[in-house]
Amino acid sequence: MLVSVARDITDIGVKLEFVDVGGGLGIPYQRSTDPIPTPAEYAAAVMPVFLDGIKSIGIKPEFWVEPGRYLVADSTVLLTRVNSVKRSHKTFVNVDAGFNLLVRPAMYDAYHEVVVANKTGPEYSGESGADTRSLATVTGPICETGDIIAHDRLLPPIESGDLIAILDTGAYGFSMSSQYNSRPRCAEVMVNDTREALMRRAETITDIQQTMENLPWQK
């Protein structure tokens, strides 16, 4: 399709310096089932089509691709604390991070793997004996029925205070976050081998209010 567009543009006299195919490499949000090509596999599938196409037109533009999600998605983990566990027709795990911090599950029905970060040993996975895991739905603290981070995940027994890690949040995570319901955004910490440092402090209610002005009739 892009070769066809390139041909039409060339026919009207535009000299193309590059052809940008946009995103091309995803990431395995579900690691056990998602087949994701390697860069070499992607190039082997795409480049012959591109090279044959531009040769037929008689042009030599560069080939551009934008693998942003592939580069940054798994660089970031969203850590959130369990506020409460509710057991009714199903188990709901309420955490202190909602769709104000990660809107992708609510907006796109996007899948992100979740891990109980303080319960990752073999005794919690069923590898060392009886499997104690059960289905649980992870929900946020915002008063919205759509504030669901993960539906029906097989997780170890969870209690208030546990730490949930939401994986692969580096692509369109913080950049799509908001102060919905006047909830400040969380801090960001950079980890480099054994070192860590605060790269963005957590917001406060003052940060949310500082752009507000008193109206003349309120003074």
N, C-alpha and C positions, 0 to 999 in steps of 0.2 A: 504493500500500500504506500509506504513512504517513497519507494523508488518511483512509483507512478506519480506521486506529488512532485518529486524532484524533477521528473521529466517535464511535467507541465510548467513548472517554474522556470526551468532552463529554456523551454521553448519561447517564453515571453522575454527572454534576455537577461534574467537574473543569474549572476555567477555565484554558485553556492560554495561557501568556504567549508561548511560542515553539514552533516545530517545528524540531528539529535533524535535518537529513538526513545529518549526518556528512560524511565525505570525499566529494568530488565531482570534483576535478581531479587527474589524475595528472601525470606528467612523461614526456617521451619518452626513456626509458632507451636505446632504439635510435633515434637521431635520424633515420636515413634511412628508417625504416619505420613508426615509431609515430605514429599520428594522435592528437594531443592537442587537445581543444577549447580555445579561448580563454575567458576569463571571460565575455565577451559572448555567445559561442556557447552556453556552458553555461546562462547565465541565460535565453536565448531558448528553450531546450528545456525547462527545468524550471519557470520562473516561471508560464507560462500554466496548467500543470497544477495547480500549488500554489494560484494565485489562484482558479481555477474551483472547486477542491475546498473551500477554506475558505469561499467564498461560498455553496456548497450547504449547508454546515453552519450558516452564520450566525455565524461567529466571525472574529476578526481577529488571530490570533497573528503574531508576527514570524517571518521565515524565517531560519534560521541554517544555515550551512555551515562545514565545518572543512577548509579547503584547506592543511593544514600541510605535507604533502609537496610541494605545488606551490610553497610559499613558501621552503622550506629545502633541498630535496634537492640542487639544483645549486649551492648555496652552498659546498659542501665537496668537496675533492679529497683522496684518500688517497694520499700519496706513499710509495713503497716501493722499496728497493734490490734489485737482482738479486744473489743469492748465487752462483748457478751455473746452467748450461744443460746439460741432459741430452738427448742425441739417441739414441733407440732406434727403436721402431716409430712414434713421433711425437716432436716436440720439446717438452720440458718446461722451462719457465722458473721456477726456484725463487726466490722473493722473501722478504724478511724480515718481511712482514706476513701473518698467517694469519687463520683464521676467529675467532680471539680478538678481532681488531680489526674485522673486517667479516664477520658471520655470515650475512648475507642470501643470498649465493650457495649456501652449504652447506645452510642451513635451508629456503629457499624455491626453490632453483634460480633465484634472481634474476639478471637480466642487468645488468652494469655495463660500460660501454665502458672499454677500457684503451688508454693511449697511452704510447709510449716517449718520455718527456718530453724527453730529450736528443737525440732523433733525429726531429724533426718537420718538417724542411725538405723541399723538393720532391725532393731527391735520394734520400730515403727512401720516398717515396710512389709513385714511378714516374712522376711528372709530368714529370721532366726527362730521361727516358731509360728504360732497362730497369727493370722492376719487380722489385726484389730481395726483396720481402716473401714470407713463407711462413707456414704455419699453426703456431701455438704454443699450448700450454696453460699458463696461469699458475697456479702452485701455491704454497702457503704453506709455512712451516717446521715446522708441527706434525706430529707422528707420527700422522697420521690419513689414511686414504684419501680422506676427504671434504673435505680441506683444499684445495679447488680454487676459485680466484677467477674464472677465465675459461677456458672450453673452446674450443679450436680457433679462435683469433683470427688474423687476417691482420696480421702485424707485421713490421717491418724486422728485419734481422739484429741479434740481441741477444747481448751478452756480459756477463760478470760485471762489476758496477759500474754498469751502466746504471740509469736511474731510471724506474720505471713509475708512471704516474698513473692511479689508478682513479677514474673520474668519478661524480658524483651520489651521494655518500656522506653527504650532510647529513641525510637522513631515516633514522632507525633505524640509524645507523652507530655513532657513539660510544655512544649510549644503550643499545645492545645488546651492547657490547663486554664482555669479561671478562678475568680473569686465568688463563684455562685453561692448564694445564700450567705454572703459576707463571711466566707470561710477563707482564711489566709492560705497561701500556697506553702508547701513544705520546703524544707532545706534540701540542698543538694551537696553530697559529699563525694569527692574524687578519691578513688583508691588506686594507688600505684605500687604494685608489689606489696611490701609490708608497710607502706606509708599511706596515710590518709589525711585529707585536709578539707575544710569547709570551702566550697567553691561558690555557694550561694546561700545566704542565711535564710532562715524561715521568715515569712512575712508576719506582721502583727496587725491587729485591728487598726492601729495608728496608720500603718501603710495604706490600708483601705480607705481611711477617712481623710488622708492628707490632701487629696485633690478637691475636697468639698469646700464650698464657700458658704458663709452665713449670708442669707438674703437680707436686703435692707430692712424689711419689716420684721425681721427676727432679732434685730439688735436691740 
